[in-house]
Amino acid sequence: MSTDNQSVIMRDSYPILFAETVSDAQQQSITQLLNLLPADTLSLVENFDLAASAEQKQPRIIKNMVDGRGLACPMPLLKTKVALREVGVGESLYVVATDPNSQADISAFCQQSQQTGTANPLLLFINQATAASSDKMLGAKTSTTVDTIHHFIITKTDSN
């Protein structure tokens, strides 16, 4: 699978890459949202050498994004379930939501997939909340509302 080398995001020793299916606009949006996370969680790496990553842990390849900001429960979870149909084994889905119930819903959904013997259990790689002003995230010029954004990276794993 080909990835875009414009930017690679690192979480500890896990590089986060973008699949070909992720548009430039989505890549920019995802990068902006991930940059809201504390520096010790994620940091943007410039000119990352993909050959050197072979010794590091498996990269997270983001295949798609679910933007559940502003949606009430259970919509972020339902959109996540639908989007996961297009995610292959070893690929990840990036999900953001502002509904506080999303954190419990998505965490429980991933945990349940591991306990029920699902063909491809889900690994919840990142589950963290940040605060961001909605004018920054939504492009509004007059609003200064602060929303809590819940970030998730869900990876579909091989059960073997």
SULWO-V981764 format. One record per backbone hydrogen bond with DSSP energy under -0.5 kcal/mol. CO is the residue of the C=O (numbers start at 1). NH is the residue of the N-H. E is the energy in kcal/mol with one decimal. If there is no record, write none. Layout:
BEGIN
co=CO nh=NH e=E
co=CO nh=NH e=E
END
This chain:
BEGIN
co=2 nh=20 e=-0.7
co=8 nh=45 e=-2.3
co=9 nh=16 e=-3.9
co=10 nh=43 e=-2.1
co=11 nh=14 e=-3.0
co=13 nh=15 e=-0.7
co=14 nh=11 e=-2.3
co=15 nh=17 e=-0.6
co=15 nh=60 e=-3.0
co=16 nh=9 e=-2.1
co=17 nh=62 e=-3.2
co=18 nh=4 e=-1.0
co=19 nh=22 e=-1.8
co=21 nh=23 e=-0.7
co=23 nh=27 e=-2.7
co=24 nh=28 e=-2.3
co=25 nh=29 e=-2.3
co=26 nh=30 e=-3.2
co=27 nh=31 e=-2.6
co=28 nh=32 e=-2.3
co=29 nh=33 e=-2.3
co=30 nh=34 e=-3.0
co=31 nh=35 e=-1.9
co=33 nh=36 e=-1.4
co=34 nh=37 e=-1.4
co=38 nh=41 e=-2.1
co=38 nh=42 e=-1.7
co=43 nh=10 e=-2.4
co=44 nh=46 e=-0.5
co=45 nh=8 e=-1.3
co=48 nh=50 e=-0.8
co=49 nh=52 e=-0.6
co=49 nh=53 e=-0.7
co=50 nh=53 e=-0.7
co=51 nh=54 e=-1.2
co=52 nh=55 e=-1.1
co=53 nh=56 e=-0.8
co=59 nh=61 e=-0.6
co=60 nh=17 e=-3.0
co=60 nh=62 e=-0.7
co=61 nh=63 e=-0.6
co=61 nh=92 e=-3.3
co=62 nh=19 e=-2.7
co=64 nh=94 e=-2.3
co=65 nh=67 e=-0.6
co=66 nh=68 e=-1.0
co=66 nh=96 e=-2.4
co=68 nh=71 e=-1.8
co=68 nh=98 e=-0.8
co=72 nh=75 e=-2.1
co=74 nh=78 e=-2.4
co=75 nh=79 e=-2.9
co=76 nh=80 e=-1.8
co=77 nh=81 e=-2.5
co=78 nh=82 e=-2.1
co=79 nh=83 e=-2.5
co=80 nh=84 e=-2.1
co=81 nh=85 e=-0.5
co=82 nh=85 e=-1.2
co=83 nh=86 e=-1.4
co=84 nh=87 e=-1.1
co=88 nh=91 e=-2.2
co=90 nh=61 e=-0.6
co=91 nh=156 e=-2.3
co=92 nh=63 e=-3.2
co=92 nh=64 e=-0.8
co=93 nh=95 e=-0.5
co=93 nh=154 e=-2.7
co=94 nh=66 e=-2.7
co=95 nh=152 e=-2.3
co=96 nh=68 e=-3.4
co=97 nh=150 e=-3.5
co=99 nh=102 e=-1.7
co=100 nh=103 e=-0.7
co=100 nh=104 e=-0.6
co=101 nh=105 e=-2.6
co=102 nh=106 e=-2.9
co=103 nh=107 e=-1.8
co=104 nh=108 e=-2.4
co=105 nh=109 e=-2.3
co=106 nh=110 e=-2.2
co=107 nh=111 e=-2.4
co=108 nh=112 e=-2.8
co=109 nh=113 e=-1.6
co=110 nh=114 e=-1.0
co=110 nh=122 e=-0.5
co=111 nh=114 e=-0.6
co=111 nh=115 e=-1.6
co=112 nh=116 e=-2.0
co=113 nh=118 e=-1.2
co=118 nh=121 e=-0.5
co=119 nh=159 e=-0.9
co=121 nh=157 e=-2.9
co=122 nh=124 e=-0.6
co=123 nh=125 e=-1.1
co=123 nh=155 e=-2.8
co=126 nh=153 e=-1.4
co=128 nh=151 e=-3.7
co=130 nh=149 e=-3.7
co=132 nh=147 e=-2.8
co=133 nh=136 e=-0.7
co=133 nh=137 e=-1.6
co=134 nh=138 e=-3.2
co=134 nh=140 e=-0.5
co=135 nh=139 e=-1.0
co=145 nh=134 e=-3.6
co=145 nh=147 e=-0.6
co=147 nh=132 e=-2.6
co=147 nh=149 e=-0.6
co=148 nh=150 e=-0.5
co=149 nh=130 e=-2.7
co=149 nh=151 e=-0.5
co=150 nh=97 e=-1.6
co=151 nh=128 e=-1.9
co=152 nh=95 e=-2.8
co=153 nh=125 e=-3.0
co=153 nh=126 e=-1.0
co=153 nh=155 e=-0.5
co=154 nh=93 e=-2.6
co=155 nh=123 e=-3.2
co=155 nh=157 e=-0.6
co=156 nh=90 e=-3.7
END
